Amino acid sequence: MNIQPINNQQTYKTNFKSTYPVVHWVAEANGSYAPIANMQLVKKLQGKIIRMLNKPLAESKKQMEVAEQRLRAYIGACDVSYRNNPHVRSFYNRTESSVGGFSPLSYVISGDDVELFENTLAKNIGKAKGNAREYLAHPYSPEAVEAIKAYNDGGLRFVKSSSKQIKDKKGRAYILHTKFEIVRNKTGKIKDYRFVDARFLPVKG
């Protein structure tokens, strides 16, 4: 897949939407990129993106890398909610399978909707697990299991809601594609994944 560099990309006129799916692409150095479908690796790469976008600039002791700076500027240009409130969180699709079609594994929620999502769905899991630990000595009571199911089902409806998806003026929903490069140690083992670029593209078309 050819993802043009962030600083050469067109930024799209979007409205006050706050959710979008993410597909992470990985390659060896100077190799071809392939999309990642392994949830464990998806969560690792998604975590890198979330930390870059949430990094508190005023408190950071380490200078932000150029690629990180470009990513924040690019997301801010495309995602008005993030530009107004630079805070994001992830949601992972654990309820849908890709059968005869495409189902993204990870999503970004941005701006004011982060707090809304956490208050209406995420915090219920923590409360239910806390109560279970207190009375059952383990976190998985029937109430906790039900809260997790409600989170997975309700969260997917939340991120896929047409009223919240990032779209352009033509009404086309967008997906964020990222590029990571594998970093290996001297023995050839993978030690990290280096963020290279990202780009919004229409979900369809």
C-alpha positions as CSV (number, residue, x, y, z in Angstrom):
1,M,0.0,0.0,0.0
2,N,1.3,3.4,-0.9
3,I,0.8,5.9,2.0
4,Q,2.1,9.3,1.1
5,P,4.2,11.2,3.7
6,I,2.1,13.2,6.2
7,N,3.6,16.5,5.3
8,N,2.7,16.0,1.6
9,Q,-0.8,14.9,2.2
10,Q,-4.0,16.8,1.6
11,T,-6.0,17.5,4.8
12,Y,-9.7,16.8,4.5
13,K,-12.5,19.1,5.4
14,T,-14.2,17.2,8.2
15,N,-17.0,18.1,10.7
16,F,-17.1,17.7,14.4
17,K,-16.8,13.9,14.5
18,S,-14.7,12.0,16.8
19,T,-14.3,8.3,16.0
20,Y,-12.4,6.4,13.3
21,P,-11.1,2.9,12.6
22,V,-7.4,2.3,12.4
23,V,-5.4,-0.2,10.3
24,H,-1.7,-0.7,11.2
25,W,0.7,-1.7,8.4
26,V,4.2,-3.1,9.2
27,A,7.3,-3.7,7.1
28,E,10.9,-4.7,7.4
29,A,13.4,-1.9,6.7
30,N,13.0,-1.1,3.0
31,G,10.4,-3.9,2.6
32,S,6.8,-4.0,1.6
33,Y,4.0,-3.1,4.1
34,A,1.3,-5.6,5.1
35,P,-1.8,-5.0,7.3
36,I,-1.7,-6.5,10.8
37,A,-4.6,-8.7,12.0
38,N,-3.1,-10.1,15.2
39,M,-4.8,-8.4,18.1
40,Q,-1.7,-8.6,20.4
41,L,0.4,-6.7,17.8
42,V,-2.5,-4.4,16.9
43,K,-2.8,-3.3,20.6
44,K,1.0,-2.7,20.8
45,L,1.0,-0.5,17.7
46,Q,-2.3,1.2,18.6
47,G,-0.8,2.0,22.1
48,K,2.1,3.8,20.4
49,I,-0.2,6.0,18.4
50,I,-2.4,6.8,21.4
51,R,0.6,7.7,23.6
52,M,2.0,10.0,20.8
53,L,-1.3,11.8,20.5
54,N,-1.8,12.1,24.3
55,K,1.7,13.2,25.1
56,P,1.5,16.3,27.4
57,L,3.9,18.7,25.6
58,A,4.4,21.1,28.5
59,E,5.5,18.2,30.8
60,S,7.6,16.3,28.3
61,K,11.3,16.1,29.2
62,K,12.2,14.4,25.9
63,Q,11.9,16.3,22.6
64,M,9.2,14.9,20.4
65,E,10.4,13.2,17.3
66,V,9.6,14.8,13.9
67,A,7.4,11.9,12.9
68,E,5.4,12.4,16.2
69,Q,5.1,16.1,15.6
70,R,3.8,15.5,12.1
71,L,1.3,12.9,13.3
72,R,-0.2,15.3,15.9
73,A,-0.4,18.2,13.4
74,Y,-2.0,15.9,10.8
75,I,-4.6,14.4,13.1
76,G,-5.4,17.9,14.4
77,A,-5.9,19.1,10.8
78,C,-8.3,16.2,10.0
79,D,-10.0,15.7,13.4
80,V,-11.6,18.8,14.7
81,S,-12.5,17.1,18.0
82,Y,-8.9,16.3,18.6
83,R,-7.8,19.8,17.6
84,N,-10.2,21.3,20.2
85,N,-9.4,18.8,22.9
86,P,-6.2,16.9,22.2
87,H,-7.1,13.7,24.0
88,V,-7.7,10.2,22.6
89,R,-8.4,6.6,23.7
90,S,-8.7,3.3,22.0
91,F,-11.5,0.8,21.5
92,Y,-10.9,-2.7,20.3
93,N,-13.4,-4.7,18.3
94,R,-13.7,-8.0,20.0
95,T,-17.3,-8.8,19.0
96,E,-17.2,-8.7,15.2
97,S,-15.3,-11.1,12.9
98,S,-14.3,-10.4,9.4
99,V,-16.5,-12.8,7.5
100,G,-16.7,-12.0,3.8
101,G,-15.7,-8.4,4.5
102,F,-13.5,-6.0,6.4
103,S,-13.8,-5.4,10.2
104,P,-11.2,-3.2,11.7
105,L,-9.8,-4.4,15.0
106,S,-9.0,-1.0,16.5
107,Y,-10.6,2.5,16.7
108,V,-9.7,5.9,18.0
109,I,-12.1,8.0,20.1
110,S,-11.1,11.7,20.4
111,G,-12.0,15.0,22.0
112,D,-14.9,15.4,24.4
113,D,-16.3,12.0,23.4
114,V,-13.4,10.3,25.4
115,E,-15.0,11.3,28.7
116,L,-18.5,10.5,27.5
117,F,-17.3,7.0,26.4
118,E,-15.5,6.3,29.7
119,N,-18.3,7.5,31.9
120,T,-21.1,5.6,30.0
121,L,-19.2,2.3,29.3
122,A,-15.6,1.9,30.5
123,K,-16.1,2.9,34.2
124,N,-18.9,0.3,34.7
125,I,-16.3,-2.5,34.2
126,G,-14.0,-1.1,36.9
127,K,-16.9,-0.7,39.4
128,A,-18.2,-4.2,38.8
129,K,-14.7,-5.8,39.0
130,G,-14.0,-3.8,42.2
131,N,-17.2,-5.1,43.8
132,A,-16.4,-8.6,42.7
133,R,-12.9,-8.5,44.2
134,E,-14.3,-7.3,47.5
135,Y,-16.9,-10.0,47.8
136,L,-15.6,-12.9,45.7
137,A,-11.8,-12.4,45.8
138,H,-11.7,-12.4,42.0
139,P,-12.8,-9.8,39.4
140,Y,-15.3,-11.8,37.3
141,S,-18.7,-11.8,38.9
142,P,-21.8,-12.1,36.7
143,E,-22.2,-8.4,36.9
144,A,-18.6,-7.8,35.8
145,V,-19.1,-10.2,32.9
146,E,-22.2,-8.4,31.9
147,A,-20.5,-5.0,32.1
148,I,-17.7,-6.3,29.8
149,K,-20.3,-7.6,27.3
150,A,-22.1,-4.2,27.4
151,Y,-18.8,-2.4,26.9
152,N,-17.9,-4.6,23.9
153,D,-21.3,-4.3,22.3
154,G,-22.0,-0.7,23.2
155,G,-18.5,0.4,22.4
156,L,-18.7,-1.0,18.9
157,R,-22.0,0.8,18.3
158,F,-20.5,4.0,19.7
159,V,-17.4,4.0,17.3
160,K,-19.5,2.9,14.3
161,S,-22.2,5.5,14.9
162,S,-22.7,7.5,11.7
163,S,-23.1,10.7,13.8
164,K,-19.6,10.3,15.3
165,Q,-17.5,8.9,12.4
166,I,-15.0,11.3,10.8
167,K,-16.3,12.1,7.3
168,D,-15.5,14.5,4.5
169,K,-18.0,17.0,2.9
170,K,-19.2,14.2,0.6
171,G,-20.2,12.1,3.5
172,R,-17.5,9.5,3.0
173,A,-16.3,7.9,6.3
174,Y,-12.5,7.7,6.8
175,I,-10.1,5.2,8.2
176,L,-6.6,5.9,9.5
177,H,-3.8,3.8,8.0
178,T,-0.5,3.8,9.9
179,K,3.0,2.6,8.8
180,F,5.5,1.0,11.2
181,E,8.9,-0.3,10.4
182,I,10.3,-3.4,12.3
183,V,13.4,-2.7,14.4
184,R,15.7,-5.7,15.0
185,N,18.6,-6.2,17.4
186,K,22.0,-7.6,16.4
187,T,20.8,-11.2,16.6
188,G,17.8,-10.5,14.3
189,K,15.1,-10.5,17.0
190,I,12.4,-7.9,16.8
191,K,12.9,-5.3,19.6
192,D,10.5,-2.6,18.5
193,Y,8.3,-1.0,15.8
194,R,9.2,2.5,14.6
195,F,6.3,4.8,13.6
196,V,6.9,6.1,10.0
197,D,3.7,7.7,8.7
198,A,-0.1,7.8,8.7
199,R,-2.9,8.8,6.4
200,F,-6.6,9.0,6.4
201,L,-8.3,7.3,3.4
202,P,-11.9,6.6,2.6
203,V,-13.3,3.4,4.1
204,K,-14.8,2.6,0.8
205,G,-13.4,3.5,-2.6
